[in-house]
Amino acid sequence: ISNLDLTPYVKTTQVEQLENSINTRISQSGGVNLLRNSIGWKGTDFWTNVSGTMETIQTPQLETFGYGAGFYKKHAAVASRINQTVNLPMAGTYTLSFRMNKSIETAVSGKASACGIYVDNLPFFGKGTGSGLTNGFEEFSYTFTTTKLTADISVAIGELAEATISGLMLNLGT
């Protein structure tokens, strides 16, 4: 593992010029997904149910992204969460990305409507309680560094939200 050469997977360098800024992005991981069943095509196989009921759904909109399926939770009074422990090839920097459509959020004091991903004990990322809905399927990307050789990845949708999450991708690199 210490001699793992990922240079063949370096894919793109992108530069985007806007009116008042320039954005750059360098993709290093080249699509080596470390997650199993990352779109819910096989239901929740490879995932452990932590709470509630996470369903999978197939829609034409998910087909347009090439996913075909996604993890889905209806608006209900119960939060849903599934977890997968992933073996990592080495300690280092990883990027987790996904698409999410948060379509319903009800505001009730003391109730959660957050939707997104937890990685180990790192801060939640996605759309928090009270942060509003997504504009259709939005892309999310989170880069983190770990010294461990495993990572616990959780898909979580709060009790007062309805959302679909798909296209999860966990890669070594940024």
Residue, then its C-alpha position, 0 to 999 in steps of 0.5 A: i500500500s505504501n507504494l500505491d501510485l495514483t498518478p494514472y488517475v489524475k484527470t483534469t485541471q479546470v479554470e473558470q473565469l467569472e466577472n470578478s474572480i477566477n476559480t480553479r479545481i484540480s481533480q486528483s482521484g480519477g473516480v476510484n470510489l471507495l464506497r459500495n452501493s453508493i447510489g442505492w441501486k441494491g437497496t441498502d445493501f452494504w449499509t447498516n440501518v442506524s435509525g428510521t427507514m431509509e428507502t431507495i428510489q428510482t426516478p427519471q431525474l436520477e437517470t439524467f445524472g447517470y445514477g438511476a437510484g438514490f437514497y430517499k426519506k419521506h417527510a415523517a416524524v422519524a429521522s433516518r440514518i444509514n452507515q457504512t464503514v469503509n476501509l481506506p488504502m492509507a491515511g491521508t486526504y480524501t474527498l466525499s461528494f454527492r448530490m442531494n435534493k432536499s424537497i421538504e423542510t418543516a420548522v418545529s422547535g427542537k426537531a431536526s430537518a438536516c440532510g446530508i453526510y457525517v464522516d466519523n466525528l467530523p462536522f456534518f455537511g449538507k443542508g442543516t436544520g433551518s438552512g432551507l431547501t436545495n434548488g433541485f439536485e445540488e452538488f456537495s463536496y467535502t475534503f477531510t484528512t484522516t490518520k485512520l485506515t477506516a472511515d464511518i460514512s453516514v447518510a442522514i435525513g432529519e425527522l422533519a425533512e424529505a430528501t434524496i441523496s445519490g451519487l456518493m463518491l469517496n476518493l483518495g485526494t482532493 
